[in-house]
């Protein structure tokens, strides 16, 4: 399946955000980006869902899990299933964030979905960040 240009652009934003954010934490050293857009690798499922990007530390724990969405692709059952899977995986660790990239017109909707999923899963901490083409472009 080929990725749309909008999806590829959002993935590049997520990757750039991860690189900028990771400069603050020297001990996170290994980038594992399993999306064919960047390295031609095979995406690795997390709890049955395939993320667009994963970034792991030297202990093979997730530092970031990135998911990119385009217009009209934010609010649906598939997205909610993915978010639940990724947040559940991150909750097993002491650190790590989900980086959810969406068009700026969908930012509020994305945050509402993530707050809802986090609350339904019973997680007490916010382990996610929403970025857009405006606030990280």
C-alpha positions in Angstrom: 0.0 0.0 0.0 1.5 3.3 -1.0 1.2 6.3 1.3 -0.5 9.5 0.2 1.7 12.7 0.1 -0.2 14.1 3.0 0.5 11.0 5.1 4.2 11.1 4.1 4.4 14.7 5.1 2.8 14.1 8.5 5.2 11.2 9.0 8.1 13.5 8.3 6.8 15.9 10.9 6.5 13.1 13.5 10.0 12.0 12.8 11.4 15.6 13.1 9.5 16.0 16.4 11.0 12.8 17.7 14.5 13.9 16.7 14.1 17.3 18.4 12.5 15.8 21.5 15.1 13.1 21.9 18.0 15.6 21.9 16.9 16.2 25.5 17.5 12.6 26.5 20.9 11.3 25.8 20.2 7.7 26.8 17.6 7.1 24.0 20.0 6.3 21.2 18.5 4.0 18.6 16.0 4.9 15.9 13.8 2.1 14.7 11.5 3.5 12.0 9.7 0.5 10.5 7.8 2.5 7.9 8.8 1.7 4.3 8.7 5.5 3.6 12.0 5.9 5.5 13.9 2.6 5.5 12.0 0.1 3.4 11.5 -2.1 6.5 8.4 -4.1 7.3 6.1 -2.5 9.9 6.0 -4.4 13.2 2.5 -4.8 14.8 2.0 -3.7 18.3 -0.9 -5.6 19.9 -2.3 -6.3 16.4 -2.0 -2.7 15.1 0.8 -1.4 12.9 2.2 2.0 13.8 3.6 4.4 11.3 6.8 4.9 13.3 8.5 3.4 16.3 11.6 4.8 18.1 13.2 2.6 20.6 16.0 3.0 23.2 19.0 0.7 23.6 17.0 -1.5 25.9 14.5 -2.1 23.1 11.7 -0.2 24.9 9.5 2.3 23.0 10.5 5.9 23.4 8.0 7.1 20.8 5.2 5.4 18.8 4.1 7.6 15.9 0.8 7.5 14.1 -0.1 9.8 11.2 -3.6 10.6 10.1 -4.9 12.6 7.2 -8.1 14.6 6.6 -11.2 12.5 7.4 -9.1 9.6 8.9 -9.0 10.7 12.6 -12.4 9.6 14.0 -13.1 6.0 13.2 -13.0 2.6 14.9 -9.7 1.6 13.3 -8.0 4.7 14.7 -9.4 4.1 18.2 -8.3 0.5 18.1 -4.8 1.6 17.1 -4.6 4.2 19.8 -5.7 1.8 22.5 -3.1 -0.8 21.3 -0.3 1.8 21.3 -1.2 3.4 24.6 -1.6 0.0 26.3 1.9 -1.0 25.1 3.4 2.3 26.4 1.6 1.9 29.8 3.8 -1.2 30.5 6.8 1.0 30.5 8.0 3.8 32.8 8.4 6.2 29.9 7.5 6.6 26.2 4.9 8.7 24.3 2.5 8.3 21.5 3.0 11.0 18.9 -0.3 11.5 17.0 0.1 13.6 13.9 -3.1 15.1 12.4 -4.1 18.0 10.2 -4.5 21.2 12.2 -8.3 21.2 11.6 -8.5 17.9 13.4 -6.3 18.8 16.5 -9.2 19.2 18.9 -10.9 16.1 17.7 -7.7 14.1 18.1 -7.2 15.3 21.6 -10.8 14.5 22.5 -10.3 10.9 21.2 -7.1 10.5 23.1 -8.5 11.8 26.3 -11.5 9.5 25.9 -9.3 6.4 25.1 -7.0 7.2 28.0 -9.9 7.6 30.4 -11.6 4.4 29.2 -8.4 2.4 29.7 -8.1 3.8 33.2 -4.7 5.3 32.7 -3.8 8.1 35.1 -1.0 9.7 33.0 -1.1 11.4 29.6 1.4 9.4 27.5 0.6 11.2 24.2 1.3 14.3 22.2 -0.7 15.7 19.3 1.2 17.5 16.6 -0.2 19.2 13.5 1.1 20.7 10.3 0.8 24.1 12.0 2.3 23.5 15.4 5.1 21.3 14.0 5.5 22.2 10.4 
